[in-house]
């Protein structure tokens, strides 16, 4: 599942969840067969929860809390059992480590145009000198804008984009080789090395039964 907002994208593979604060306009795209469970929190009781979108790892405990909440349909704070469940659920969301599954988009129109050019065909390896053509800025300016607005160099940002796009393809059932080819890697070993460098685990690690410790 991929969640798109005005400021970025979040890829949500198995054993992950995405937190979306109240009032954030978003679109959800599914890759392959997906079963999604959604919990809604009243804005007045979610003050301690993240202020911006993020993907979190669903631990075994958090998973069971979500399933129990779904079984109850709606929690009533006047019922002690429900109040305790809500408190533990909120605490687990706050304490769970955020997974590095975000693609932050630059707000500057010139840098955003370069980002769009790069994402248009990830199977091609285009140098940044080609991507900046007709964007109204030099390579040096674009590099500076990406570092300032995404916290990454353009090269690192593009690697994350490719890793997360490949993750979508893997979720859809593509082989590791095909997923690598879809993001411009002819060598499977080079693709796996890039994937592990960006996301901290091999492609197969994200589809293991237990969430990887390094997510």
PEDASUL-V179382 format. One record per pair of residues at least 24 apart in sequence whose C-alpha atoms are under 7 Angstrom apart, sorted by the first residue. I is the first residue (numbers start at 1). GAP is how many residues later the second one is. If there is no record, write none. Layout:
i->I gap->GAP
i->I gap->GAP
This chain:
i->1 gap->27
i->1 gap->28
i->1 gap->29
i->1 gap->30
i->2 gap->26
i->2 gap->27
i->2 gap->28
i->3 gap->24
i->3 gap->25
i->3 gap->26
i->4 gap->24
i->7 gap->97
i->7 gap->98
i->8 gap->95
i->8 gap->96
i->8 gap->97
i->9 gap->93
i->9 gap->94
i->9 gap->95
i->10 gap->45
i->10 gap->91
i->10 gap->92
i->10 gap->93
i->11 gap->90
i->11 gap->91
i->11 gap->153
i->12 gap->43
i->14 gap->193
i->15 gap->42
i->15 gap->43
i->15 gap->196
i->16 gap->39
i->16 gap->40
i->16 gap->41
i->16 gap->42
i->17 gap->38
i->17 gap->39
i->17 gap->40
i->17 gap->41
i->18 gap->35
i->18 gap->36
i->18 gap->37
i->18 gap->38
i->19 gap->34
i->19 gap->35
i->19 gap->36
i->20 gap->32
i->20 gap->33
i->21 gap->30
i->21 gap->31
i->21 gap->32
i->31 gap->137
i->31 gap->140
i->31 gap->141
i->32 gap->139
i->32 gap->140
i->49 gap->45
i->54 gap->44
i->55 gap->43
i->55 gap->44
i->55 gap->46
i->56 gap->40
i->56 gap->41
i->56 gap->42
i->56 gap->43
i->57 gap->39
i->57 gap->40
i->57 gap->41
i->57 gap->42
i->62 gap->27
i->62 gap->30
i->65 gap->24
i->99 gap->116
i->100 gap->99
i->100 gap->115
i->101 gap->63
i->103 gap->58
i->104 gap->46
i->105 gap->45
i->106 gap->40
i->106 gap->43
i->106 gap->44
i->110 gap->25
i->110 gap->26
i->110 gap->27
i->111 gap->31
i->111 gap->34
i->111 gap->35
i->122 gap->40
i->122 gap->60
i->122 gap->61
i->122 gap->62
i->123 gap->58
i->123 gap->59
i->123 gap->60
i->123 gap->61
i->124 gap->60
i->125 gap->59
i->160 gap->38
i->163 gap->32
i->163 gap->35
